[in-house]
Amino acid sequence: MSGNLLEIKDLVVKYYTLSGIVRAVDHVSLSIRPGEWLSVVGESGCGKSTMAYSIVRLISPPGRIVGGQILFNGRDLLSMKPKEFRKILGREIGVVFQDPMTSLDPLRRIGDQIAEVYITHLGMKKKEALEKAGEVLERVGIPRDKINAYPHQMSGGQRQRVAIAIAVALKPKLLIADEPTTALDVIVQDTIMDLLESFKEEGTSILFITHDLALAAERSDRIAVMYAGKLVEEGPVEEIVENTLHPYTQGLLRSVPDLWGPKKIESIPGYPPDLRSPPPGCRFHPRCKIADDTCRRQEPVLNCVGEHCIACHKAGELLKR
C-alpha cells in the first residue's frame, strides 16, 4: 500500500462518436491522500469531470474507459463486479454533481431521497432512516422541517446542500464535488465551501472539480491543472500559486481579477483544441507565447521535483534550479 486513499494510474477515456474518437482523458495519473483536498482545475472540456466520473464508473456510451487503473484503498474500482462496487459507492465514496436539480428526483420528497441511502446501505427501517435524514439536513444547514419539501420548493443553494447531505450521509472516505458552486451567488458559494471544508476537517478526502483557480487556491492542499485531456501541472497550492511554471497555469492566474490591486486581467488567446484531432507536440502550443519547434513536434512528459510536477519543455529547466 502506498498510503494514498485514491490512485489514478495512466487513465485513458475516449468517446467514440460518428465524427471521430474524442480523447477526453489521455494517460492521466493522480493521487489523493487520506484527509486531503485536491482540486482539479481547467477550462470546460479539459477532461476534469470525465476523470472524476471515471472513478465512480459513470462513463456511459459512447464513452469508454480504455486504459489505466483506479485504486481505492488498494482495490481496483474498474475491475470490481457491479454488486461489489455498489457497496462502495455511496458508503465510502460520495458524489456531489454540478446541477442538483438534475441529480435530485423532482417527484420525491428530499427526506425520502436522503433516507434511501440509509435504507439501501445500512438496512434501516424507513422511520429510523427519516430520523437520520433530518439530522443530516440540519448538519448541512437546512431546518429539519424541510424534510417533506420537494426539490422545486427549494432555492439553488438549498438543493445543493441536499445533494451534499445525500453524498455525506454515511461519512464517506472520499467526496467528489463536481463544480458544486456553479451558478450560485458568492455568499452561497462561500457557505458551500465552508461546508465541504468542515467534512475535510472530520477526515473526508475531497476531490474538487472547478474551472475557478482562485476558488481552488482558497481551500486546497494541492492543485492539479488539466488541459486538453492532459495533466500539465500539479503541486501544493503554494507552489502552484506562487511558483507557477506552466504557461497555461500562468494564463489562468492572469485571468483572475484582483479586487484590491491594479492588476490587469488578461485572457488566454485562442481556444482549446478539438480532442478528435489534437495538435502534435504540446497541446497548448497553438496558444502559447513561448512555444518553439520542440513544443510543436514533441509531447512533453510530466517531470517532478519534490511534489511540484510540470509538463512543459520550457518550465522543466526552471524546476532544476
N, C-alpha and C positions, 0 to 999 in steps of 0.2 A: 504494500500500500504506500502511496506517495504522500499521504497526509492531506491531499485535496479532497474536497467533497465531490466536486464535479470536474471531469476532464473530457474535453472535446479534442479528439485526435484526428487531424487530417480529414475533416469533414468535407464532403462534396455533395451538393444538392443541385439537381438540374430539373428544368421544366421542359418537357418535350411538347412543343407547340407546332402547329401547322406551318408557321413561318420560320421555324428553326429551333435549335436547342439553346435554352437560356441557362447560362452558368451562374446560378444565383449565389451559391456559396462554393468557393473554389479553394479547397485544401486549407481550411481554417483550423487552427488549434488554439484552445483557450483552457484556462482552469480557474476554479473558484475555491477558495479555502473555506473552512467552517467559520461562520460568523462574519464573512467578508461581503462588502458591497462592491460589485463590479458593474460599471456602466459601459455599454457598447454604444458608440456614437457614430453617426454618419448621415449623409443625405438620404432622402427617400429612394428606395430601390437599391441600396448598397448591399442588402442581404442580411441585415442585422435581425429583423423579425423572422426571416426564414430560418436563420441559425437557431433562434430561440425556440421556434415551433418544432424544429427537428428534435429537440431534447424531449419533448412530450409527444412525439410521433404524430404531429398534426399536419404533416405534409401530405396533401391529397393530390390525386391525378389532376393535371398532367405532371405534377411534381413528383420527384423520386429521390430518396437518399441513395446515392450510388457508391459511396465510399466513406471510410472512416469509422471511428468508434466514439461512443458517448458513454463514459463510465461514471456511474453514480455510486459512491461508496465502494468502488472497485467492481461493480456489476455493470455489464454492458446492456444499456437500455434497449439498444437496437436489435439485440438478439433474443430478447425476452419474448416468451409467449404472451399473447394478449391478456390472458387471465392473470398472469403474474405481474404484468405491467400495470394493470388497473389497480392492483393493491398499493402500488407506489404513488400513482397519480392521484392527487387529492389528499393523500395521507402524508407522504414525505416530500412531494413536490406540488406546490400551489401555483396557479397561473392567474394573473390579472390581465385581461385583454384590453385593447385600446379603446373600444367603444362598448361600454356596459349595456347600452340599450339593445345591442345585438347579441350579447352573451347572456343576458338575463331573459327568462321566459316571460313574455308580456302577459300571458294568461294565468300565471300563478302568483300567489302572494309571496312576498320576499321571505317571510318566515318559513314557508314550506320549502323554498329553494335552499335556504341555509340548512334547515333541518335534514334535508335529503343527504347531506354529507355525513351527518352522524348516523343516520339510519343505514346508509349503504356500507360505511366502513366500520362502524362500531356495533351495528345491530341494535341500536336503541329503539325503544318504543316511541311512537310519534309524540306523545305528551312530553316525555323527557327530552326528546330532540328539540322540540319547540322552546322548551325552557332554556336549553343551551343556546339556541338561536337568538333568543332575547339577550342573553349575556354577551354574546359576541357582537351583537348590534350595538350595545352600549359601549363595548370596547372600542369600536370604530367611530364613536361619537354620534350615534343615532338613537333617539329615545326608543325605549322598548315598546311603547305603544304604536310604533310604526310597523310592527311585525305583520299586521294584516293589510298593509298597503300593497298596491301593485306598482311595478316599475314606472309606469307613466304618471303616477301620482307624486313622484319624487323629482327633485332637481338633478341636474347632471352630476354635481358633486356628491349628492347623496347616493345616486346609483353607483358611482364609482366606489364609494365606501362599502356598499352592499357587496359589490364584486370582490373587494378586498376581504370582507368578512367571510365570504364563501371560501376564498383561497387560503385563509389563515385559520379557519375553524379548528383544524386538527394540529395546529402548531407545526407546520412542515419545516423540514430542514432547509429547503430551498424555495424561495419565492421568485418567480419570473414575472416581471412587470413590464408589459409592452406598451410604452408611451402612455402611462396611466393618467398623465396630466394634460394630454392634448385636448384642446377646446374648452379648458377650464380657465376661469379668471385667476389672476395671480394670487389672490387671497386663498381661494380654494386649493390652488396648486400647492401652495406652501403647507396647507393643512394636510394634504395627501402625503407630501414628502415627509412631514413630521411623523405621520402615522407609520409610514414604511420604516423610518429610522427607529421608531420605538420597537418594532419587531426585530430589527437587526440587533438592537441592544439586548434583546432576550435570547440571541443566539441564532436567529434565522439568517442564512445567507441570502443576499439579494442580487439578482441579475436584472439590471435596469436597462431597458432599451429606450433610447431617445435620440432625437436629432439636435437637441439643445446642449451644446458642450458646456455652456455656463451653468446650466441647471445640474448637469452631471458633476461638475467640479465642486459644487457646494457640499455634496454628501458622500461622494465615492471614496473608497480606499484606493481603487485602481480604475483606470480608464483604458478601454480598447477602442481604437478608431478603425472603422471599416470603410473601404472604398471599392466600388465595383466588384463586390463579392470576395475581396481580399482583405486580410488584416494588414494594415500599413504601419500602425504604431500602437504600442501598449506599454503601460508602466504605472507606477504610483502616481496619484493625482498631482502631487507637487512637481514631479518630473515632466508630466505631460503639459502642465500649465506654465511652468517657469523655465523649463529647458526643452521647449518644443523643437523637434528636429525635422519631422516630415513636412514638406511644403503644403500638403493638403491639410494637416492639422493646424499649421500656421494660418492657412486661409480661413479655417473655421473660427479660430480665435480672433482674427481681424474682423470677422463679420459680426462679432458680439458687441452690442452697444455698451458704452461706458457712461453711466448717468452722472458720474462725479468728476469727469475729466474732459480734456479737449480731444479725446481720441476720435479719429475719423473712421467711420465704418466703411469697409471695403468688401465687395463681393468677389467670389471666385469666378473668374471668366469662364465662359463655355458651359457645357452640360456634361453630366455623367455619360459614359459610353453605352451603346447598345450591347447588352450582355449576350446577344446571339452571335455577335462578331466583335469581341473586344479588341482594342488596338494591340499590336505586338509590343513586346518590351514592358515597361512600366505602364500600367493602365491609366495613370494620372498624367502621363507626359504631354498629351494634347492641351492640357490646361495649365501646365507647369511653366513658370517663367525661367527656371534654371535648367530645364531638360537639355541634354545633349544627345549625340548619336548613340552613345551607350544606352541611355534611357530608352531610346526609341527601338533599339534592337534586342536588348537583353532584359529579361524579367528579373527584378531584384529579389533577393531572398531575405527572410527576416533574421536580422542579426541582433544579438543581445549583449549588453554589458551590464552586469548586475541584473536588475529587474526591468530595465528600460530597453525595449525592443523596437527596431525600426527596419522597414523595408524600403530603402532608398539608396541609390548608388552614391549620392552626394552626402547624405547625412551619416552614412556608415563611417566615413572618415572622421566626423566630429565625435562619434561615440568613443573612438580610440584615444582621444586626447585627455 
